Amino acid sequence: MSSIAFIGLGNMGAPMALNLVKAGHSLKVFDLVPAAVKLLTDAGAAAAASASEAVQGAEVVISMLPASKHVEGLYLGEDLLGKIPSSALVIECSTIAPDSARKVAQAADVRGIAMIDAPVSGGTGGAAAGTLTFIVGGAAASLERARPVLEKMGKNIFHAGPAGAGQVAKICNNMLLGILMAGTSEALALGVANGLDPKVLSDIIAKSSGRNWATELYNPWPGVMEHAPASKGYAGGFGVDLMLKDLGLAAEAALAARASIPLGELARNLYSLHSSGGSGKLDFSSIVNLVKREQD
């Protein structure tokens, strides 16, 4: 079992870290929210007073942070790389700009530290169940070192390419997810406006050509799926502002590559409008409320 430093215990990071503790790994954790740290220490992890303290003597360092500025600030601004043992492996699981991932990876390489970007897909449910998909960028040898740890948190591991490639693939996936959730919400709202039961319509779509992850596993209509955020007041899950951030990263990547993403841009505008209406902290499936309001 490995000695692991885990930094960032939010909606995704906390259940991921819990699965590592359950698997028998020795964890030292750090987060700015005391309640998040207590959840892990109650499960058997050790608390660190700072990120620098967490990485002391660590064989593996895992971070799960909100955005590029937080990752760059941690590893470069606070010079955490200067405190991590050169023999350690760094697994950066945040969804950030590919250029940021490459920048931090290059800095790690200069110090002789192996690092991979390994953003995840599967949501909070997948994080809790240990069934996440890891989308990895970096050296193949570093991925193989990470595999025994990643396998305790997920069931699908893909090597997308060199440093930053994991982030590119994740951005593409989340752009499509945002489009699908907005489209699913619009279709359900249209059906309900015309007298259909949302669960019946969802069941029909799930067995028809419009089937997708949102209708089958993360339905945006309240009451259709008991454990979906929609049935819990859109609490927890993957926030609107986080989806908006990822759609912004897609727009930046498209601009840099001179690629066309008209649906991605439309989805970004819809989530921006939804966020500006005060829904930024709700789960991203709450986009259905924007469509419902427009129909009222």
JOMO-V209798 format. One record per pair of residues at least 12 apart in sequence whose C-alpha atoms are under 10 Angstrom apart, sorted by the first residue. I is the first residue (numbers start at 0). J is the second residue. If there is no record, write none. Layout:
# JOMO-V209798
i->{I | I}
j->{J | J}
This chain:
# JOMO-V209798
i->{0 | 0 | 0 | 0 | 0 | 0 | 0 | 0 | 1 | 1 | 1 | 1 | 1 | 1 | 1 | 1 | 1 | 1 | 2 | 2 | 2 | 2 | 2 | 2 | 2 | 2 | 2 | 2 | 2 | 2 | 2 | 3 | 3 | 3 | 3 | 3 | 3 | 3 | 3 | 3 | 3 | 3 | 3 | 3 | 3 | 3 | 3 | 3 | 3 | 3 | 3 | 3 | 3 | 4 | 4 | 4 | 4 | 4 | 4 | 4 | 4 | 4 | 4 | 4 | 4 | 4 | 4 | 4 | 4 | 4 | 4 | 4 | 4 | 4 | 4 | 4 | 4 | 4 | 5 | 5 | 5 | 5 | 5 | 5 | 5 | 5 | 5 | 5 | 5 | 5 | 5 | 5 | 5 | 5 | 5 | 5 | 5 | 6 | 6 | 6 | 6 | 6 | 6 | 6 | 6 | 6 | 6 | 6 | 6 | 6 | 6 | 6 | 6 | 6 | 6 | 6 | 7 | 7 | 7 | 7 | 7 | 7 | 7 | 7 | 7 | 7 | 7 | 7 | 7 | 7 | 7 | 8 | 8 | 8 | 8 | 8 | 8 | 8 | 8 | 8 | 8 | 8 | 8 | 8 | 8 | 9 | 9 | 9 | 9 | 9 | 9 | 9 | 9 | 9 | 9 | 10 | 10 | 10 | 10 | 10 | 10 | 10 | 10 | 10 | 10 | 10 | 11 | 11 | 11 | 11 | 11 | 11 | 11 | 11 | 11 | 11 | 11 | 11 | 11 | 11 | 11 | 12 | 12 | 12 | 12 | 12 | 12 | 12 | 12 | 12 | 12 | 12 | 13 | 13 | 13 | 13 | 13 | 13 | 13 | 13 | 13 | 13 | 14 | 14 | 14 | 14 | 14 | 14 | 14 | 14 | 14 | 14 | 15 | 15 | 15 | 15 | 15 | 15 | 15 | 15 | 15 | 15 | 15 | 15 | 15 | 16 | 16 | 16 | 16 | 16 | 16 | 16 | 16 | 16 | 17 | 17 | 17 | 17 | 17 | 17 | 17 | 17 | 17 | 17 | 17 | 18 | 18 | 18 | 18 | 18 | 18 | 18 | 18 | 19 | 19 | 19 | 19 | 19 | 19 | 19 | 20 | 20 | 20 | 20 | 20 | 20 | 21 | 21 | 21 | 21 | 22 | 22 | 22 | 23 | 23 | 24 | 24 | 24 | 24 | 25 | 25 | 25 | 25 | 26 | 26 | 26 | 26 | 26 | 26 | 26 | 26 | 26 | 26 | 26 | 27 | 27 | 27 | 27 | 27 | 27 | 27 | 27 | 27 | 27 | 27 | 27 | 27 | 27 | 27 | 28 | 28 | 28 | 28 | 28 | 28 | 28 | 28 | 28 | 28 | 28 | 28 | 28 | 28 | 29 | 29 | 29 | 29 | 29 | 29 | 29 | 29 | 29 | 29 | 29 | 30 | 30 | 30 | 30 | 30 | 30 | 31 | 31 | 31 | 33 | 50 | 50 | 50 | 50 | 50 | 50 | 51 | 51 | 51 | 51 | 51 | 51 | 51 | 51 | 52 | 52 | 52 | 53 | 53 | 54 | 54 | 54 | 54 | 54 | 54 | 55 | 55 | 55 | 56 | 56 | 56 | 56 | 56 | 57 | 57 | 57 | 57 | 57 | 57 | 57 | 58 | 58 | 58 | 58 | 58 | 58 | 58 | 59 | 59 | 59 | 59 | 59 | 59 | 59 | 59 | 59 | 59 | 59 | 59 | 60 | 60 | 60 | 60 | 60 | 60 | 60 | 60 | 61 | 61 | 61 | 61 | 61 | 61 | 61 | 61 | 61 | 61 | 62 | 62 | 62 | 62 | 62 | 62 | 62 | 62 | 63 | 63 | 63 | 63 | 63 | 63 | 63 | 63 | 64 | 64 | 64 | 64 | 64 | 65 | 65 | 65 | 65 | 65 | 65 | 66 | 66 | 66 | 66 | 66 | 66 | 66 | 66 | 67 | 67 | 67 | 67 | 67 | 67 | 67 | 67 | 67 | 68 | 68 | 68 | 69 | 69 | 70 | 70 | 70 | 70 | 70 | 70 | 70 | 70 | 71 | 71 | 71 | 71 | 71 | 72 | 73 | 74 | 74 | 74 | 74 | 75 | 75 | 75 | 75 | 78 | 79 | 80 | 80 | 80 | 80 | 80 | 80 | 80 | 80 | 81 | 81 | 81 | 81 | 83 | 83 | 83 | 84 | 84 | 84 | 85 | 85 | 85 | 85 | 85 | 85 | 86 | 86 | 86 | 87 | 87 | 87 | 87 | 88 | 88 | 88 | 88 | 88 | 88 | 88 | 88 | 88 | 89 | 89 | 89 | 89 | 89 | 89 | 89 | 89 | 89 | 89 | 90 | 90 | 90 | 90 | 90 | 90 | 90 | 90 | 90 | 90 | 90 | 90 | 90 | 91 | 91 | 91 | 91 | 91 | 91 | 91 | 91 | 91 | 92 | 92 | 92 | 92 | 92 | 92 | 92 | 92 | 92 | 92 | 93 | 93 | 93 | 93 | 93 | 94 | 94 | 94 | 94 | 94 | 94 | 94 | 94 | 94 | 94 | 94 | 94 | 94 | 94 | 94 | 95 | 95 | 95 | 95 | 95 | 95 | 95 | 95 | 95 | 95 | 95 | 96 | 96 | 96 | 96 | 96 | 96 | 96 | 96 | 96 | 96 | 96 | 97 | 97 | 97 | 97 | 97 | 97 | 97 | 97 | 97 | 97 | 97 | 97 | 97 | 97 | 98 | 98 | 98 | 98 | 98 | 98 | 99 | 99 | 100 | 100 | 100 | 100 | 100 | 100 | 100 | 100 | 100 | 100 | 100 | 100 | 101 | 101 | 101 | 101 | 101 | 101 | 101 | 101 | 101 | 101 | 102 | 102 | 103 | 103 | 103 | 103 | 104 | 104 | 104 | 104 | 104 | 105 | 113 | 113 | 113 | 113 | 113 | 113 | 114 | 114 | 114 | 114 | 114 | 114 | 114 | 115 | 115 | 115 | 115 | 115 | 115 | 115 | 115 | 115 | 115 | 115 | 115 | 115 | 115 | 116 | 116 | 116 | 116 | 116 | 116 | 116 | 116 | 116 | 116 | 116 | 116 | 117 | 117 | 117 | 117 | 117 | 117 | 117 | 117 | 117 | 117 | 117 | 117 | 117 | 117 | 117 | 117 | 117 | 117 | 117 | 118 | 118 | 118 | 118 | 118 | 118 | 118 | 118 | 118 | 118 | 118 | 118 | 119 | 119 | 119 | 119 | 119 | 119 | 119 | 119 | 119 | 119 | 119 | 119 | 120 | 120 | 120 | 120 | 120 | 120 | 120 | 120 | 121 | 121 | 122 | 122 | 122 | 123 | 123 | 123 | 123 | 124 | 124 | 124 | 124 | 124 | 125 | 125 | 125 | 126 | 126 | 127 | 127 | 128 | 128 | 128 | 129 | 129 | 129 | 129 | 129 | 129 | 130 | 130 | 130 | 130 | 130 | 130 | 131 | 131 | 131 | 131 | 131 | 131 | 131 | 131 | 132 | 132 | 132 | 132 | 132 | 132 | 132 | 132 | 133 | 133 | 133 | 133 | 133 | 133 | 133 | 133 | 133 | 133 | 133 | 133 | 133 | 134 | 134 | 134 | 134 | 134 | 134 | 134 | 134 | 134 | 134 | 134 | 134 | 135 | 135 | 135 | 135 | 135 | 135 | 135 | 135 | 135 | 135 | 135 | 135 | 135 | 135 | 136 | 136 | 136 | 136 | 136 | 136 | 136 | 136 | 136 | 136 | 136 | 136 | 137 | 137 | 137 | 137 | 137 | 137 | 137 | 137 | 138 | 138 | 138 | 138 | 139 | 139 | 139 | 139 | 142 | 142 | 142 | 166 | 167 | 167 | 167 | 169 | 169 | 170 | 170 | 170 | 170 | 170 | 170 | 170 | 170 | 171 | 171 | 171 | 171 | 171 | 171 | 172 | 172 | 173 | 173 | 173 | 173 | 173 | 173 | 173 | 174 | 174 | 174 | 174 | 174 | 174 | 174 | 174 | 174 | 174 | 174 | 174 | 174 | 174 | 175 | 175 | 175 | 175 | 176 | 176 | 176 | 176 | 176 | 176 | 176 | 177 | 177 | 177 | 177 | 177 | 177 | 177 | 177 | 177 | 177 | 177 | 177 | 177 | 177 | 177 | 177 | 178 | 178 | 178 | 178 | 178 | 178 | 178 | 178 | 179 | 179 | 179 | 179 | 179 | 179 | 179 | 180 | 180 | 180 | 180 | 180 | 180 | 180 | 180 | 180 | 180 | 180 | 180 | 180 | 181 | 181 | 181 | 181 | 181 | 181 | 181 | 181 | 181 | 181 | 181 | 181 | 181 | 182 | 182 | 182 | 182 | 182 | 182 | 183 | 183 | 183 | 183 | 183 | 183 | 183 | 183 | 183 | 183 | 183 | 183 | 183 | 183 | 184 | 184 | 184 | 184 | 184 | 184 | 184 | 184 | 184 | 184 | 184 | 184 | 184 | 185 | 185 | 185 | 185 | 185 | 185 | 185 | 186 | 186 | 186 | 186 | 186 | 186 | 187 | 187 | 187 | 187 | 187 | 187 | 187 | 187 | 187 | 187 | 188 | 188 | 188 | 188 | 188 | 188 | 188 | 188 | 189 | 189 | 189 | 191 | 192 | 192 | 192 | 196 | 197 | 197 | 197 | 197 | 197 | 197 | 198 | 198 | 198 | 198 | 198 | 198 | 198 | 199 | 200 | 201 | 201 | 201 | 201 | 201 | 201 | 201 | 202 | 202 | 202 | 213 | 213 | 217 | 217 | 217 | 218 | 218 | 218 | 218 | 219 | 219 | 219 | 219 | 219 | 219 | 219 | 219 | 220 | 220 | 220 | 220 | 220 | 220 | 221 | 221 | 221 | 227 | 227 | 228 | 228 | 228 | 228 | 228 | 229 | 229 | 229 | 229 | 229 | 229 | 231 | 232 | 232 | 232 | 233 | 233 | 233 | 233 | 233 | 233 | 233 | 233 | 234 | 234 | 234 | 234 | 234 | 235 | 235 | 235 | 235 | 236 | 236 | 236 | 236 | 236 | 237 | 237 | 237 | 237 | 237 | 238 | 238 | 238 | 238 | 238 | 238 | 238 | 238 | 238 | 239 | 239 | 239 | 239 | 239 | 239 | 239 | 239 | 239 | 239 | 239 | 239 | 239 | 239 | 240 | 240 | 240 | 240 | 240 | 240 | 240 | 240 | 240 | 240 | 240 | 241 | 241 | 241 | 241 | 241 | 241 | 242 | 242 | 242 | 242 | 242 | 242 | 242 | 242 | 243 | 243 | 243 | 243 | 243 | 243 | 243 | 243 | 243 | 243 | 243 | 244 | 244 | 244 | 245 | 246 | 246 | 246 | 246 | 246 | 246 | 246 | 246 | 247 | 247 | 247 | 247 | 247 | 249 | 249 | 249 | 250 | 250 | 250 | 269 | 269 | 269 | 270 | 270 | 270 | 270 | 272 | 272 | 273 | 273 | 273 | 273 | 273 | 273 | 274 | 274 | 276}
j->{19 | 22 | 23 | 24 | 25 | 58 | 147 | 148 | 19 | 23 | 24 | 25 | 26 | 57 | 58 | 59 | 147 | 148 | 23 | 24 | 25 | 26 | 27 | 54 | 55 | 56 | 57 | 58 | 59 | 60 | 87 | 16 | 19 | 20 | 24 | 25 | 26 | 27 | 28 | 44 | 53 | 54 | 55 | 56 | 57 | 58 | 59 | 60 | 61 | 87 | 88 | 89 | 148 | 16 | 25 | 26 | 27 | 28 | 29 | 44 | 45 | 46 | 47 | 50 | 51 | 52 | 53 | 54 | 55 | 56 | 57 | 58 | 59 | 60 | 61 | 62 | 83 | 89 | 19 | 26 | 27 | 28 | 29 | 30 | 44 | 46 | 47 | 50 | 53 | 54 | 57 | 59 | 60 | 61 | 62 | 63 | 90 | 27 | 28 | 29 | 30 | 31 | 36 | 47 | 49 | 50 | 51 | 53 | 54 | 60 | 61 | 62 | 63 | 64 | 73 | 91 | 28 | 29 | 30 | 31 | 32 | 35 | 36 | 50 | 61 | 62 | 63 | 64 | 65 | 92 | 93 | 28 | 29 | 30 | 31 | 32 | 33 | 34 | 35 | 36 | 38 | 39 | 62 | 63 | 64 | 30 | 31 | 32 | 35 | 36 | 63 | 64 | 65 | 123 | 235 | 35 | 63 | 122 | 123 | 124 | 126 | 127 | 235 | 236 | 237 | 238 | 63 | 64 | 92 | 93 | 119 | 121 | 122 | 123 | 124 | 125 | 126 | 127 | 235 | 236 | 237 | 30 | 35 | 61 | 62 | 63 | 64 | 92 | 93 | 123 | 126 | 127 | 28 | 30 | 35 | 36 | 38 | 39 | 63 | 123 | 126 | 127 | 38 | 39 | 123 | 124 | 125 | 126 | 127 | 128 | 129 | 152 | 63 | 123 | 125 | 126 | 127 | 128 | 129 | 130 | 131 | 149 | 151 | 152 | 153 | 28 | 39 | 42 | 44 | 61 | 126 | 127 | 151 | 152 | 38 | 39 | 40 | 42 | 43 | 44 | 126 | 127 | 129 | 151 | 152 | 42 | 126 | 127 | 128 | 129 | 151 | 152 | 153 | 44 | 129 | 148 | 149 | 150 | 151 | 152 | 39 | 40 | 42 | 43 | 44 | 151 | 42 | 43 | 44 | 151 | 148 | 151 | 152 | 43 | 151 | 43 | 44 | 148 | 151 | 43 | 44 | 45 | 57 | 39 | 40 | 43 | 44 | 45 | 46 | 47 | 53 | 57 | 59 | 60 | 39 | 40 | 43 | 44 | 45 | 46 | 47 | 48 | 50 | 52 | 53 | 54 | 55 | 57 | 60 | 40 | 44 | 45 | 46 | 47 | 48 | 49 | 50 | 52 | 53 | 54 | 60 | 61 | 62 | 45 | 46 | 47 | 48 | 49 | 50 | 51 | 52 | 53 | 54 | 62 | 46 | 47 | 48 | 49 | 50 | 64 | 48 | 49 | 50 | 46 | 62 | 73 | 74 | 77 | 79 | 82 | 73 | 77 | 78 | 79 | 80 | 81 | 82 | 83 | 79 | 82 | 83 | 82 | 83 | 79 | 80 | 82 | 83 | 84 | 87 | 82 | 83 | 84 | 82 | 83 | 84 | 86 | 87 | 83 | 84 | 85 | 86 | 87 | 88 | 89 | 83 | 84 | 85 | 86 | 87 | 88 | 89 | 83 | 84 | 86 | 87 | 88 | 89 | 90 | 113 | 114 | 144 | 145 | 148 | 83 | 84 | 87 | 88 | 89 | 90 | 91 | 114 | 88 | 89 | 90 | 91 | 92 | 93 | 114 | 115 | 117 | 148 | 74 | 89 | 90 | 91 | 92 | 93 | 116 | 117 | 90 | 91 | 92 | 93 | 94 | 117 | 118 | 119 | 91 | 92 | 93 | 94 | 95 | 92 | 93 | 94 | 95 | 241 | 244 | 93 | 94 | 95 | 96 | 99 | 241 | 244 | 245 | 93 | 94 | 95 | 96 | 97 | 98 | 99 | 100 | 248 | 95 | 96 | 99 | 93 | 95 | 91 | 92 | 93 | 94 | 95 | 99 | 100 | 103 | 95 | 99 | 100 | 102 | 103 | 103 | 103 | 103 | 104 | 106 | 107 | 102 | 103 | 106 | 107 | 106 | 107 | 103 | 106 | 107 | 108 | 109 | 110 | 111 | 112 | 106 | 107 | 110 | 112 | 107 | 110 | 112 | 110 | 111 | 112 | 107 | 108 | 110 | 111 | 112 | 113 | 111 | 112 | 113 | 111 | 112 | 113 | 114 | 107 | 112 | 113 | 114 | 115 | 141 | 142 | 144 | 145 | 104 | 107 | 112 | 113 | 114 | 115 | 116 | 117 | 141 | 145 | 113 | 114 | 115 | 116 | 117 | 118 | 135 | 137 | 141 | 142 | 145 | 148 | 149 | 103 | 104 | 114 | 115 | 116 | 117 | 118 | 135 | 136 | 115 | 116 | 117 | 118 | 119 | 133 | 134 | 135 | 165 | 166 | 116 | 117 | 118 | 119 | 166 | 116 | 117 | 118 | 119 | 120 | 165 | 166 | 167 | 169 | 170 | 173 | 241 | 244 | 245 | 248 | 116 | 118 | 163 | 165 | 166 | 167 | 169 | 170 | 244 | 245 | 248 | 163 | 166 | 167 | 170 | 244 | 245 | 247 | 248 | 249 | 251 | 252 | 116 | 136 | 162 | 163 | 164 | 165 | 166 | 167 | 168 | 169 | 170 | 248 | 251 | 252 | 162 | 163 | 164 | 166 | 167 | 252 | 163 | 166 | 114 | 115 | 116 | 117 | 136 | 137 | 162 | 163 | 164 | 165 | 166 | 167 | 114 | 115 | 116 | 136 | 137 | 161 | 162 | 163 | 164 | 166 | 162 | 163 | 115 | 116 | 162 | 163 | 116 | 136 | 137 | 162 | 163 | 162 | 137 | 138 | 140 | 141 | 142 | 144 | 136 | 137 | 138 | 141 | 142 | 145 | 162 | 134 | 135 | 136 | 137 | 138 | 139 | 141 | 142 | 145 | 161 | 162 | 163 | 164 | 165 | 133 | 134 | 135 | 136 | 137 | 142 | 161 | 162 | 163 | 164 | 165 | 166 | 132 | 133 | 134 | 135 | 136 | 137 | 142 | 145 | 149 | 156 | 157 | 158 | 159 | 162 | 163 | 164 | 165 | 166 | 169 | 131 | 132 | 133 | 134 | 135 | 136 | 165 | 166 | 167 | 168 | 169 | 170 | 131 | 132 | 133 | 134 | 135 | 152 | 153 | 155 | 156 | 165 | 166 | 169 | 132 | 133 | 134 | 153 | 155 | 169 | 172 | 173 | 133 | 153 | 217 | 236 | 237 | 228 | 235 | 236 | 237 | 216 | 217 | 226 | 227 | 236 | 152 | 153 | 154 | 152 | 153 | 152 | 153 | 152 | 153 | 154 | 149 | 150 | 151 | 152 | 153 | 154 | 150 | 151 | 152 | 153 | 154 | 155 | 149 | 150 | 151 | 152 | 153 | 154 | 155 | 156 | 149 | 150 | 152 | 153 | 154 | 155 | 156 | 157 | 146 | 149 | 150 | 152 | 153 | 154 | 155 | 156 | 157 | 158 | 159 | 165 | 169 | 155 | 156 | 157 | 158 | 159 | 160 | 164 | 165 | 166 | 167 | 168 | 169 | 156 | 157 | 158 | 159 | 160 | 161 | 162 | 163 | 164 | 165 | 166 | 167 | 168 | 169 | 157 | 158 | 159 | 160 | 161 | 162 | 163 | 164 | 165 | 166 | 167 | 168 | 158 | 159 | 160 | 161 | 162 | 163 | 164 | 165 | 158 | 160 | 161 | 162 | 158 | 159 | 160 | 161 | 156 | 157 | 158 | 248 | 248 | 249 | 252 | 245 | 249 | 244 | 245 | 246 | 247 | 248 | 249 | 250 | 252 | 245 | 246 | 248 | 249 | 252 | 263 | 245 | 249 | 242 | 243 | 245 | 246 | 248 | 249 | 263 | 242 | 243 | 245 | 246 | 247 | 248 | 249 | 250 | 260 | 262 | 263 | 264 | 266 | 267 | 246 | 262 | 263 | 266 | 211 | 212 | 213 | 242 | 246 | 263 | 266 | 213 | 239 | 242 | 243 | 245 | 246 | 262 | 263 | 265 | 266 | 267 | 269 | 270 | 283 | 284 | 286 | 246 | 262 | 263 | 264 | 265 | 266 | 267 | 269 | 209 | 210 | 211 | 212 | 213 | 214 | 266 | 211 | 212 | 213 | 214 | 217 | 218 | 219 | 266 | 283 | 284 | 285 | 286 | 287 | 213 | 219 | 265 | 266 | 269 | 270 | 283 | 284 | 285 | 286 | 287 | 289 | 290 | 209 | 213 | 266 | 286 | 287 | 290 | 201 | 204 | 209 | 210 | 211 | 212 | 213 | 214 | 218 | 219 | 220 | 284 | 286 | 287 | 213 | 214 | 218 | 219 | 220 | 284 | 285 | 286 | 287 | 288 | 289 | 290 | 291 | 286 | 287 | 288 | 289 | 290 | 291 | 294 | 200 | 201 | 204 | 209 | 287 | 290 | 200 | 201 | 204 | 214 | 218 | 219 | 220 | 287 | 290 | 291 | 220 | 287 | 288 | 290 | 291 | 292 | 293 | 294 | 290 | 291 | 294 | 291 | 291 | 294 | 295 | 223 | 218 | 219 | 220 | 221 | 222 | 223 | 214 | 218 | 220 | 221 | 222 | 223 | 224 | 223 | 214 | 213 | 214 | 215 | 218 | 220 | 223 | 224 | 214 | 215 | 223 | 227 | 284 | 229 | 236 | 284 | 230 | 284 | 285 | 287 | 233 | 282 | 283 | 284 | 285 | 286 | 287 | 288 | 233 | 284 | 285 | 286 | 287 | 288 | 233 | 285 | 287 | 282 | 284 | 281 | 282 | 283 | 284 | 285 | 281 | 282 | 283 | 284 | 285 | 287 | 282 | 281 | 282 | 285 | 278 | 280 | 281 | 282 | 283 | 284 | 285 | 286 | 280 | 281 | 282 | 283 | 285 | 280 | 281 | 282 | 283 | 280 | 281 | 282 | 283 | 284 | 280 | 281 | 282 | 283 | 284 | 274 | 278 | 279 | 280 | 281 | 282 | 283 | 284 | 285 | 270 | 271 | 273 | 274 | 277 | 278 | 279 | 280 | 281 | 282 | 283 | 284 | 285 | 286 | 270 | 271 | 273 | 274 | 275 | 278 | 279 | 280 | 281 | 282 | 283 | 270 | 279 | 280 | 281 | 282 | 283 | 266 | 267 | 270 | 271 | 279 | 282 | 283 | 284 | 266 | 267 | 268 | 269 | 270 | 271 | 272 | 273 | 274 | 279 | 283 | 267 | 270 | 271 | 267 | 263 | 264 | 265 | 266 | 267 | 268 | 270 | 271 | 263 | 264 | 267 | 268 | 271 | 263 | 264 | 267 | 263 | 264 | 267 | 286 | 289 | 290 | 283 | 285 | 286 | 289 | 286 | 289 | 285 | 286 | 287 | 288 | 289 | 290 | 286 | 289 | 289}
